[in-house]
């Protein structure tokens, strides 16, 4: 269980040690959250250094997100059974070792594997962070401690792209991964010195088969989706991958139905509010995660922003969410959860609609800032009511499971959206680039189209004349913008669908709740 609110076998730690426990969990979680966002601004640099295509750099993001999403619940359960501090420290050390591996990667394939190892480490340390807070703080101060953890980790996640952009611009993308090493040393020192060991009351066998099936199913699904954008849907490897994904997913459902302590209890979804909140989460976070993957690529490769400027572009959104979080919490008390969950995603959809308007050039403050602010406002209105709905939908003893599933759903949504949006971008980009044939020589055209899977990272062929060079740059940039607009409009549609799901499912008469 991700929050660990269900049960703790040990007494809370000493009062004087609690700030140190909180600091250790904040620093550890910050590593995972920073690395979940910092790599986005490094993608253009990775494409350039490794001569990578769009599918390969997608896997730099997806390999991390895949194992984090698939193993998140297993990581929480492992901590409950084998010791929360032990599993937490294992995750921290694995994450640090994988970070060093990322910084030393000699090619894109090594980096993808190292990012997968980071995801496994993150799946152990993130749920462990909240479980340690739950075990170490008594009920009367636990909410404040978790709120402090949430606030500080949100700030570090927001600063991640900015810090990454600065390091990429002044040193290298490799330095962005080495930031985790001093943080790891601080976490190890604080944890070994101040954090007590604790376990949950659960004694059933851990559902390792469920975790393996979830990872296998998601892995083959994402692999098939990404591969289809370059070799087509009818290729045997794509068909085989999607078929294996379906088989593994069906086996996962059967496993969860018969396991005595499943990672995901399907009975929980009998609650209409719980099912509706998770559907809303999936749609809204798919829109957010999928679209914001492409924003740094647009800003850096097409608009000409530096990595630092691209990293700072979304800061107003994060700050808006942070500053309005307390006010957004009062909306639930005043109006209930349903109305904010209908209105917030509509505002998010308007933000995505504004993102679809800019072409190449123009001021950030006129072209992108209004959209960023609308995203921040819409998400601020949505997050607190969504959390409240998830936590109130089930019996209090299931709060940890409810929160863990919802957290995993949000990460799963972004994982699948990046893969699906990659297909949309690929199709739209190729369609829009087709007109280049009439602007350059056949030799230049052939050299450009040989690189089409690099999208906006296409290098202008050396044999191009000055006029052809300008034509290629303009055509590639405009083709990416064409695809980017489709991405943003699809994101707006997903956000609107999430609002519709709130209207239809949340706050309606319930079936008997799962026990």
N, C-alpha and C positions, 0 to 999 in steps of 0.2 A: 504494500500500500504506500502511496506516495507521500501522503502527509503524516502517516503514522498516527492518526488520531484515533484509530480504533482501539489500540491497547498498547500499553507499555508495562513491561514487567518490573522495571526498576524505578526507584524513587528519583525525583528531580535532583539535579546536582546542587552543590553549594551555591549560595547567593552570590558570593564574590567571584565565582567562576563563570557565571552566566554571560557577562559581557564578552569573555574570551571565547565561549562556545559560539555565541552569535557572530563574532568577528571571523572565526574559522569557517563557519558555514557560508558567510557572505563572500569571503575571498574565494572559497572553492567554487561556489556556484557562479561567481563572476567569470571564472576562467571558461566555464562551459558556455555561458551566455555571450561573452565577448567573441569566442571562436565561432559562435553561431551566426554572428553578424559581420565580423571583421573581414572574412574571406571574400565577401561580395565585392568590396572595392578593390580587391587584389586580382580579380578575374582577368581584367585586361592585361595586367602585367604577366600573369601566368600564360595567357594565350600567346603573348609575344615571346617570352623566354623559352617556352617548351614547344612553340609552333603548334599549339593545341587547337583542336576544333571545338565547336560549341558543345557537342555532346560530351567531350572529355572534361571540359571545365564544369559542365553540369554535374558530373560525377564527383568532382571535388566537393561540391555542396551536398549532393545526394547521398554519398557514402557515409558522411557524418550523420545526416538527418535520418538515414535509414536505420542504423543501429541504435541511435538514440531513441527513436520512436518505437522500434520493435522491442527493445529490451528495457524500457523505462519501468514498466510494471514488474518485470522480473527482478530488476535491481532493487526496487523497494521491498519485494518479498524476501529476497536474499538477505537484506539487512535485518529484517524481522527475525529470521531463522538463525543466521550465523553470527549475528552481532553487528549492530549498526555502525559503530566506530570502525570495526575491522573492514567491513565492506566499503565504507566511505573512504578510508585511507587507501584501500586497494584501488578504488576508482581514481583518486587524486594522483597516485603514483603512476598508474597506467596512462592517465591523461597527460601528465608531464612528459613521460617517456615518448608518447606518440607525438607530442608537440615538438620535441627535439628532432624526432624522425622527420616530421613535416619540414622543419627548417633545413634539413640536410638532403631532402629528396633530390635525386639526380635526374628524374624524369617525371612526367605527369602520372605514370602508372604507380610509381612509388608513393607519390603524394596522395593519390586516391586511397591506397591501402592504409597509409598512415592516418588519413582522415577517418577511415572506418574504425581504426583502433581508438582514435579520440572519441568517436561516438560510443563505443563500448564503455570507455572510462566515464564519459558523461552520464551514461545510463546508470552507473553505480553511484556517482557522487551527487547528482542532483536530487534524487529522492532521498538519499542519505542525509543531505543537508537539512531538509525539512523534518525528517524523522528524528534527527538528533535534537532539533529545537523542541519538538513535541515531547521527547523523552526527558529533556533537561529543564524545561520550564513548566511550573505548575499551571493549572487551568486559568487562574485569575490573571496571569500576565502573559500567557501563551499567545493570545491574539495580538497583543502589542509587539511581541517579539517577531511573529510571522509578518506583521505589517512592516516592521523595520527591515526585515530581510527582503521583502518584496520591493520596498522603495529603493534600497541601495543597489539591489541587483538590476532593477530597471534602469537606474542611472548608469551603471557600468555597461549594460547592454547598449545604451544610447551612445556612450562615449567610445565604444569599441570601434565603429567605423571611422570615427574622427582620429582616434589614436592610430588605427591601422593605416589610414590615409597619410598621416604625418610620417610614420615609419617607412611606408612604401616610397613616399616622395623624397625623403632625405637619406634613406639607406636602401632597404630592399624589402620585398614582401616576406622574406625569410625572417626578418626581425620581428614581424608581427606575431609569429608563433613563439618566439623566445621570451616574450613578455610573461608567459605563464610560469617560467622557471622561478623568478623571485617570489611570485605569488604562492607557488607550491611550497617553497621553503617556509614561508610564514604559516601556511596552513598546517604543515607537518609539525612545526614547533608548537603551535597553539593546541592542536588536536592531541598530541602525545602528552602535553603538559596539563591540559585543563578538561578535556572532554571525557566523561565517563562512558564505559561500555553499557549498552542496553540491548534488550531483545524484546520481541513481541511475544504474545502468548500462543501464537499459532505453532502447531507441531506437525501439521500435515506435510506431505512431500512437496517440494517446490516443483512447479510446472515447467520444467526445463524443455520438455517436448513442445509445449505450447509456444514458448519463446522461440524455439528453433523453427517451428512451422510458420510463425508470424514473420520472422526474419526472411525465411525462404520465399514465402508468398510475396511479400513486399519487394524483395530483391529481384525476383523474376519479373514482377509487374513493372517496376521502374526500368529494369534493363530492356524489356520489350518495348516500352513506350519511347525511351530515348533512342533505341536502335531504329525504330520505325521511321523516325524523322529523316534518317539518312539512306536507308535501304528499302523502305516501303513496307506496307502492312502484309504483303503476300509472301515475303521472304520466309523461308523455313525456320530460320533462327528466331524471328519475331513471333511467328505462330507457335513454335515450340515453347518459347519463354512465357507467352501469355497462357498457354495451356497448362504449363507447370505451375504458374501462379494461381490459376483457378483450382487445381488439384490441391495445392498446399493450403490455400485459403479454406476450402471445404473441409480438409482434414483438421485445420485449426478450430473451426466451429465445432466439429464432432469432439475434438479433444477437450474443449472448454465445457461442453455439455456433460461430459462424464468424469472429469477430474474432480477429486474431492476439494481441492483448493485452487480453482482456476484463476488465471491472470485476469480474465474478464468474465465476470458472472453475467451470463445473458439474461438472467432473471431481472437484473437491475433495469433493463430497458422496457419492462412492463410499465414503469412509471412514464406517463405521457410527458410530464415536465422534463424528466431526465433525458428521455429520447429526443424531445424537441430542442433542449438546450445543446445537446451534442450535435444534432443536425445543424443547428445554427452555427455552432463553433466550427464545424467542418467547412461549411460554405464560406463563412466570413474569413477564416484564417487561410483557406485556400486562395481566396481573392488577394489577401494581404501578402502572404508568403510568395505566391507565384508571381505577382506583379512586381513586387519590390526586388526580386532577383534581377529583373531586367533593367531597373532604373539606373543603377550605377553604370551598367554597360552603355546605356544611352548617354548619360552625363559625361562619361570619360571618353568613349570612343567616337561619339557623334557630336556632342555639344562642345567638346574640348575642355571640360573641367579637369582640374588636377585631382589626384586621388584624395587629397585632403578636402577639397571643396565638395567632391561627391560624397565623402563620408559625413560631412556636416550638413548635407542637404536635408536630411530627415530629422535633424535635431529639433526643429520647431514642433514636429509632431509628437516626439517623445516628451518634450517639456510641457506641451499642452496637456497631454494625458496625465503627467505627474501633477501639474498645478490644479487640474480640475478633478482629480481623483476623489478628494473628500466631498466636493460638491456633488459629484456623480453618485456617491453613496447615499446622499440624502434623497435622490430621486426615487430610489426604491421605497424608502419609508413613506414618501409623500404620494407617489403614484402607483406603487407596485412595480414588478419587474417587466410586465408585458409591454407597456407603452414605451419605456426607454429602449427595449429590445426591438421594437418596430421602428422607432425614429432614428436611433443611432446608426444602424446599417444603411438607412436611406441617405444620411449625410455622408457616410463613407462612399456610397455609390456616386454621389455628386462629386466627391473628390477625385475618384477614378475618372469620371467623365471629364473633369478639367485637365487631368493628365493627358488625355487623348488629344487635346487641342494644339499644343506647341509644335512647331516645325523645327527647323535647324536655326539656331541663333536666338537672340533675345535675352533679356535680363532674367535672372533667376527670380527676382522679386515679383516680376510680372507673369512669368511663364509657369513657374513651379511652386512658388511659395503659397499662393491661394489654395492649390490642391493639397499641399502638405498640411496646411492648417485645417482644412475640412476633414482630412483623414484623422488628425489628432482629436478634433472635436467629436467626430462620430465614434471613434474607438473609446474615448473617455466616457461617453454616454453609455456605451455597450458593455464595457468590461465588468464594472461592479454589479450591475443587474444580472449579468450572465453567471458570474461566480456565485451570487446569492441563490439564483435558481438551481444551479447544480448542487449546491450544498444543502438546500432545503427540500430537494425533490425526494430524498430518501431518508430513512431512519438515521438518527444521529450516529449509530454504531457503524454505519456504512460511509461516513463522511470521507474517510481516507481513500476508500476504493472509488468513490464518486469523483473526487478531485483528481486522482491518478488517471482514471479513464479519460476525463475531460482534457487533461494535460496531454496525454498521448494522442487523443483525437486531433488537437490543434497542431501537433507536430506532424502527424500523418497527413493532414490536409495540405500543409506546405510542401511536404515531400512529393505527394502525387501531383500537386498543381504545377510545380516546377517542371516535372516531366511532361505533363500534358501541354502546358503553355509553350514548352520547347517545340513541340510538334506544330502548334499554331504559328509560332514565330518562323519556323523553318519554311512552312508552306507559303506564308505571306511574303517572306523575304525573297524567295525564289520567284514568285509571281511578279513582284514589283521590280526585281532586278532584270527581268527578261528584256526590257526595253534598251538595255545597254548595248545590245547587238548593233543597233543602228547608229551608235555614237562613236564607236572605236573600231579599230581594225580587227579582223578575225583572229589574229594572233593574240592581241591584247585581251579580247573577249574570252578566248579559250583559256588563257592563263587566269583570268578573274573567276570564271565559272568553275575552274578546277579547285578553287578555294571556297566555294559558296558555303560550305559547312562551318566556316569561321565567322560568318555573319559580318558584323561591323568591324571585325578584326582582320578583314581581307587586306593583304598587302598589294599595293599598286605594282604591276609588273615593271621591271626595270626598262623594258624596251618601249614603254609608253612615251609618247611625246608630251609636251607641256599641256597641250589642249586635252589629250587623252587622260593625262593624270588628273586634271580637274574634273573631267567627265566621270571617271571611275569613282573618285572621292564623293562627288555629288550623288551619283546613282546609288552607291553603297549606303551612304548616309540616309538618303530618302527611302530606300528599301527597308532599312531598319526601322525608321520612323513609322512606315506603313504597318509593319508587323507590330511595333510597340503600341500603336493605336488600337489594333485588334485586341491585344493583350489587356489593355486598360478597359476597353468596352466589355470584354468578357468578365473582367474583375467586377465591374459595376453591376453586371447581370447577376453574378454570384452574390454580391452584397444585397441586392434587392431580393434575391431568392431567400437569403437568410432572414430578412425582415418578414417575408411572407410566412416562413416556417414559424416564426414567433407568433404571428397572428393566428395561425391555424392550430398550433400545438400547445403553446404555453398558456397556462392559466385556465385551461378547460377542465371539465370534470375528469377526475382521475380513475383509472383502474386500481385495484388493490395494490398497494406498494409492496415491493420485494422485501422480504425479510431475511 
